[in-house]
Amino acid sequence: MKVPYKVLLPNWLIQMYKVDPEGFKTEVVKFVRTGRPEYKVLRVEGRYALCERRGHL
């Protein structure tokens, strides 16, 4: 099994979850794609987005 890459999410994004959980998901994907376009978000655990690298074995 592959070990996922961890991307630390900023405070402003974590706080957004309390206000708009659906919008939070979209913003996490945008945030990760901005800094790491090769990453695909699998899920969020705590303050981290767990990702896999696209096109990578």
N, C-alpha and C positions, 0 to 999 in steps of 0.2 A: 504494500500500500504506500502511496506517495504521501509525504509529509507536506502539509500546506504551508505556503508562505504567509507570514503575518504582517499586516499593515496596521500600524498604530493610528487610531482615529483621533482627530483633534477634539478638544472639549466642546467647541461650538456644535459639532456634528452630533456628539453624544447627547447634548442638551436638546437637540432638535427632536430626538425620539419621543421625549415626553410630550411635545406639542403636536407632532404630526408623524405617527409611526409609518404610514404609507409613504409619505414624502421622504422620510429618513432612508428608506431602502434605495430610492432613486438617487438621492444625494450621495450615499455611500458609493454606489457604482460610479457616479460622475467623479467623485473625489479620487477613487483608486485609478480610474482610467486616465485622469489628468497626469498623475505622477508616474504611473506604471501601466502604460497602454497594453502591455503584453499579459497583464494579469486579468483573470476572470474571478469575480467574487463568488465564493461558494456559500458562505454564511458569516454572520457576525457573532462573536463570542466575547462578551465583556467589552473591552475597549479596542478590540482587534477585529479587522476584517480578515477572514481566512480565505486565501486565494490559491488558485492554481495557475501555472504559466501556460498560456495558449500555445499550441503547436510544439510542445516540449514533452519528451518522454520521461 
